[in-house]
Amino acid sequence: MDLRSGYPFWLVKNGLVYTYPALESDQDCDVVVIGGGITGALAAYTLVQEDVDVIVVDKRDIGWGSTSASTAMLQYEIDKELHELKDLIGPQEAVRAYQLGVQSLNDIQAIVAQLGVDCGFQLTESVYAARYKSHLSDLQSEYTARKDAGFDVRYVKEAELSECYGVKALAAIVSAAGAQVDPLRLTHALHQKNMQLGARVYDRTEVCKVQPHNDGVTLQTDRSHQIKARRVVFATGYESQSYLKQKVVDLNSTYALISEPVAQADLLGGQYLLWETARPYFYARTSSDGRFIMGGGDLPFQNPDKRDHLIGKKSQQLLALFAKFYPERQTPEVAYAWAGAFGETKDGLAYIGQTDEMPNAYFALGYGGNGITYSMIAARMIADLYVGRRNDDAYLFRFDR
Ligand SMILES: Cc1cc2nc3c(=O)[nH]c(=O)nc-3n(C[C@H](O)[C@H](O)[C@H](O)COP(=O)(O)OP(=O)(O)OC[C@H]3O[C@@H](n4cnc5c(N)ncnc54)[C@H](O)[C@@H]3O)c2cc1C
């Protein structure tokens, strides 16, 4: 599957950050991770911290899947609002899912500090804005749900939004918890650290067959080698559905662009993440080199050609939405634009853990608007599962829900 196209900025900016060999011999290990994107890198990280012997294998260059296309806004808020999620899965469960999002951001921050590498990580506020009067009552319910659950949020009205954030909208929930990152650099930094701790990382090596057996799994690669392991982790992103009979995701096409650098005075009145109550939603952040990154325009996925044909038109739509939120700013010039695959689940929650469909396998499917937040949650959970540690939150992301 063609996961993304156009010119994702992180690939243009960073190029091949590091290179990795292809797998050219038979190997064995404790855990083999299929997929070397941000999810696989984080899963390998939490496993090597437990002294687990890990191999990561990816059919593309490392990070060249969805990770390189991500706009990498790190948010605890998921596409399903908390007050809706409470009705869907229960109040305590919904609040816990949101709390895990905050914990995930804290975990990523701590890991970035441990890595000691500049990967564009920055803490930010997150501004969830309503442009339509008809959205205000839901926004108020959402604010109350989050406030009552103890999240650090403020309800900000039109005048303050304009003055302090430069945003034109009727009201917004401003969350203290949020962050942004360069996802490609973070992914490589994780792999480099993991390799120092003994992990083996191979790219341009496709896993063609996964054979579970009593005490583990055997993987066959396109270069006719075998990897034997006690467990396999599927960190295969939006291509994971092909390994499962259970349909867990609806695939969309999504669009993003990055502007040419703008003068400091033109930035978003500070660094924050902007997204909105409309669906599909528009969102924006800034980059560390003074550009706007924006995205949205989701459509049901048909095929890569149709998706890619729309990149120019969708860029214009994103700029028009930008102008609605920032009517007094000059519309920035597009530097690079791209499209990618994007998965949604019915309840907005990821699917993480084991399924009856495949023994000795863990899945880390961070679907939804904040996939990277889920990558971190999945990484912690999979390390717990592997070492046999109790994880009281695993049920939230189980396959048989
Ligand atoms: C335009 C866009 C904007 C986004 N914005 C955000 C955002 O702001 N915030 C956010 O949190 N998330 C965002 N996302 C989602 C986020 O990018 C994904 O959740 C995340 O990148 C998924 O990472 P991953 O490692 O699971 O998948 P990937 O990066 O796709 O990695 C999976 C890897 O598995 C490999 N693979 C698959 N099958 C095999 C096989 N058989 N053998 C070997 N290797 C295999 C692939 O080659 C691939 O590299 C966005 C996505 C897009 C497209």
The ligand as a MOL file (V3000), in Angstrom:
LIG
                    3D

  0  0  0     0  0            999 V3000
M  V30 BEGIN CTAB
M  V30 COUNTS 53 58 0 0 0
M  V30 BEGIN ATOM
M  V30 1 C -0.7450 13.6080 6.9830 0
M  V30 2 C -0.7570 12.9330 8.3240 0
M  V30 3 C -0.7670 13.7100 9.4640 0
M  V30 4 C -0.7640 13.1000 10.7200 0
M  V30 5 N -0.7160 13.8880 11.8100 0
M  V30 6 C -0.6100 13.3400 13.0350 0
M  V30 7 C -0.4540 14.1590 14.1760 0
M  V30 8 O -0.4440 15.3780 14.0890 0
M  V30 9 N -0.3210 13.5530 15.3710 0
M  V30 10 C -0.3150 12.1970 15.4950 0
M  V30 11 O -0.1770 11.6840 16.6310 0
M  V30 12 N -0.4590 11.3890 14.4400 0
M  V30 13 C -0.6050 11.9320 13.2090 0
M  V30 14 N -0.7200 11.1380 12.1160 0
M  V30 15 C -0.7420 9.6940 12.3180 0
M  V30 16 C 0.6750 9.2010 12.5730 0
M  V30 17 O 1.4970 9.6430 11.5380 0
M  V30 18 C 0.6820 7.6910 12.6470 0
M  V30 19 O -0.1530 7.2800 13.7040 0
M  V30 20 C 2.0690 7.1630 12.8960 0
M  V30 21 O 3.0200 7.6890 12.0240 0
M  V30 22 C 2.0400 5.6670 12.7500 0
M  V30 23 O 3.3380 5.2160 12.9510 0
M  V30 24 P 3.6300 3.6870 12.7420 0
M  V30 25 O 5.0290 3.4720 13.1190 0
M  V30 26 O 2.5760 2.8900 13.4290 0
M  V30 27 O 3.3820 3.4860 11.1850 0
M  V30 28 P 4.4170 3.7000 9.9870 0
M  V30 29 O 5.2370 4.8880 10.1540 0
M  V30 30 O 3.6370 3.5630 8.7150 0
M  V30 31 O 5.3700 2.4670 10.1710 0
M  V30 32 C 4.9400 1.1520 9.8770 0
M  V30 33 C 6.0700 0.4940 9.1450 0
M  V30 34 O 5.7670 -0.8830 8.9860 0
M  V30 35 C 6.4290 -1.2930 7.8250 0
M  V30 36 N 5.8330 -2.5490 7.3650 0
M  V30 37 C 4.5290 -2.8040 7.0960 0
M  V30 38 N 4.3930 -4.0990 6.7000 0
M  V30 39 C 5.6340 -4.6570 6.7200 0
M  V30 40 C 6.1510 -5.9480 6.3960 0
M  V30 41 N 5.3700 -6.9430 5.9770 0
M  V30 42 N 7.4800 -6.1450 6.5300 0
M  V30 43 C 8.3070 -5.1770 6.9590 0
M  V30 44 N 7.8650 -3.9120 7.2670 0
M  V30 45 C 6.5520 -3.6680 7.1470 0
M  V30 46 C 6.2010 -0.1430 6.8560 0
M  V30 47 O 7.1760 -0.1300 5.8330 0
M  V30 48 C 6.2750 1.0620 7.7460 0
M  V30 49 O 7.5080 1.7400 7.6890 0
M  V30 50 C -0.7520 11.6830 10.8380 0
M  V30 51 C -0.7400 10.9080 9.6900 0
M  V30 52 C -0.7310 11.5130 8.4450 0
M  V30 53 C -0.6790 10.6510 7.2190 0
M  V30 END ATOM
M  V30 BEGIN BOND
M  V30 1 1 1 2
M  V30 2 1 2 3
M  V30 3 2 2 52
M  V30 4 2 3 4
M  V30 5 1 4 5
M  V30 6 1 4 50
M  V30 7 2 5 6
M  V30 8 1 6 7
M  V30 9 1 6 13
M  V30 10 2 7 8
M  V30 11 1 7 9
M  V30 12 1 9 10
M  V30 13 2 10 11
M  V30 14 1 10 12
M  V30 15 2 12 13
M  V30 16 1 13 14
M  V30 17 1 14 15
M  V30 18 1 14 50
M  V30 19 1 15 16
M  V30 20 1 16 17
M  V30 21 1 16 18
M  V30 22 1 18 19
M  V30 23 1 18 20
M  V30 24 1 20 21
M  V30 25 1 20 22
M  V30 26 1 22 23
M  V30 27 1 23 24
M  V30 28 2 24 25
M  V30 29 1 24 26
M  V30 30 1 24 27
M  V30 31 1 27 28
M  V30 32 2 28 29
M  V30 33 1 28 30
M  V30 34 1 28 31
M  V30 35 1 31 32
M  V30 36 1 32 33
M  V30 37 1 33 34
M  V30 38 1 33 48
M  V30 39 1 34 35
M  V30 40 1 35 36
M  V30 41 1 35 46
M  V30 42 1 36 37
M  V30 43 1 36 45
M  V30 44 2 37 38
M  V30 45 1 38 39
M  V30 46 1 39 40
M  V30 47 2 39 45
M  V30 48 1 40 41
M  V30 49 2 40 42
M  V30 50 1 42 43
M  V30 51 2 43 44
M  V30 52 1 44 45
M  V30 53 1 46 47
M  V30 54 1 46 48
M  V30 55 1 48 49
M  V30 56 2 50 51
M  V30 57 1 51 52
M  V30 58 1 52 53
M  V30 END BOND
M  V30 END CTAB
M  END
